[in-house]
Amino acid sequence: MADPNMQVLLEELQHKTEAVLVNLLNLNEEEFEQFADQRQRIVEQMQPYQLSLTEHDKQKIRNILSHDSVILQRMQALKDEAGHWMEKRGAIRVQQHAYQQAYSVDSLFIDHRK
């Protein structure tokens, strides 16, 4: 017989994973971070029961882990999207900086278009 505490932890982990999968396209970075933190907490709580895992528990864990690739792909897509935004923001900042220079009153500014 499996430990009841382990069963509760497995159910909680499965529930949180399924909730993330259902809302995968709507979650933002902070929500993914919360999910990862909650998952880590649950896994740490499962450590004392590691030796008493039944084959059913192990199968349940494998099933939960099978969804990791989909979740990781979405997290990577968000990371890439944020990286592109940062690059774009940096380019805009460089362009704006050229026009925001403090020039003396009697000087000229000539903008050459390429």
C-alpha positions as CSV (number, residue, x, y, z in Angstrom):
1,M,0.0,0.0,0.0
2,A,1.4,3.4,-1.0
3,D,1.7,6.1,1.6
4,P,-1.3,8.4,1.6
5,N,0.8,11.5,1.8
6,M,2.6,10.4,-1.4
7,Q,-0.8,10.0,-3.1
8,V,-1.8,13.5,-2.1
9,L,1.4,14.9,-3.4
10,L,1.1,13.0,-6.7
11,E,-2.5,14.2,-7.1
12,E,-1.4,17.8,-6.5
13,L,1.4,17.5,-9.0
14,Q,-0.9,16.0,-11.6
15,H,-3.5,18.6,-11.0
16,K,-1.1,21.5,-11.3
17,T,0.5,20.0,-14.5
18,E,-2.9,19.5,-16.1
19,A,-3.9,23.1,-15.2
20,V,-0.8,24.4,-16.9
21,L,-1.5,22.2,-20.0
22,V,-5.0,23.5,-20.3
23,N,-3.9,27.2,-20.1
24,L,-0.6,26.7,-21.9
25,L,-1.0,29.4,-24.5
26,N,-2.5,31.9,-22.0
27,L,0.2,31.7,-19.2
28,N,2.8,34.4,-18.8
29,E,6.3,34.2,-17.6
30,E,5.4,34.8,-13.9
31,E,2.8,32.1,-14.0
32,F,5.3,29.6,-15.4
33,E,7.7,30.6,-12.7
34,Q,5.1,30.0,-10.0
35,F,4.4,26.6,-11.5
36,A,8.0,25.7,-11.5
37,D,8.4,26.8,-7.8
38,Q,5.3,24.9,-6.8
39,R,6.4,21.8,-8.6
40,Q,9.9,22.0,-7.0
41,R,8.2,22.3,-3.6
42,I,6.1,19.2,-4.2
43,V,9.1,17.2,-5.5
44,E,11.1,18.1,-2.4
45,Q,8.1,16.9,-0.2
46,M,8.1,13.6,-2.2
47,Q,11.7,12.8,-1.4
48,P,11.2,11.0,1.9
49,Y,8.7,8.6,0.2
50,Q,11.0,7.7,-2.7
51,L,11.8,4.2,-1.4
52,S,8.1,3.4,-0.8
53,L,7.0,4.1,-4.4
54,T,4.7,1.5,-6.0
55,E,4.8,0.7,-9.7
56,H,1.5,2.6,-10.0
57,D,3.1,5.7,-8.4
58,K,6.1,5.4,-10.8
59,Q,3.8,5.1,-13.8
60,K,1.9,8.2,-12.6
61,I,5.2,10.1,-12.3
62,R,6.2,9.0,-15.8
63,N,2.9,10.2,-17.2
64,I,3.3,13.6,-15.5
65,L,6.8,13.9,-16.8
66,S,5.7,13.0,-20.4
67,H,4.1,16.5,-20.6
68,D,7.4,18.3,-19.8
69,S,8.5,18.7,-23.4
70,V,5.3,20.6,-24.3
71,I,5.6,22.8,-21.3
72,L,9.3,23.4,-21.9
73,Q,8.6,24.3,-25.6
74,R,6.1,26.9,-24.6
75,M,8.5,28.3,-22.0
76,Q,11.3,28.5,-24.6
77,A,9.0,30.3,-27.0
78,L,8.2,32.9,-24.3
79,K,11.9,33.2,-23.6
80,D,12.7,33.7,-27.3
81,E,9.9,36.3,-27.6
82,A,11.2,38.2,-24.7
83,G,14.7,38.1,-26.2
84,H,13.5,39.5,-29.5
85,W,11.6,42.2,-27.7
86,M,14.8,43.2,-25.7
87,E,16.8,43.3,-29.0
88,K,14.2,45.4,-30.7
89,R,13.9,47.7,-27.7
90,G,17.7,48.1,-27.7
91,A,17.7,49.1,-31.4
92,I,14.9,51.6,-30.8
93,R,16.8,53.1,-27.9
94,V,20.0,53.5,-30.0
95,Q,18.0,55.2,-32.8
96,Q,16.2,57.5,-30.3
97,H,19.5,58.4,-28.7
98,A,20.8,59.9,-31.9
99,Y,17.9,62.3,-32.0
100,Q,17.9,63.2,-28.4
101,Q,21.5,64.6,-28.3
102,A,21.9,68.0,-26.8
103,Y,23.2,70.1,-29.6
104,S,24.3,73.7,-29.4
105,V,22.0,76.3,-30.8
106,D,24.1,77.3,-33.8
107,S,25.0,73.8,-34.9
108,L,23.4,71.7,-37.7
109,F,22.2,68.1,-37.7
110,I,22.0,66.3,-41.0
111,D,20.3,63.0,-41.2
112,H,21.5,60.9,-44.1
113,R,19.0,58.2,-45.1
114,K,20.4,54.9,-46.4
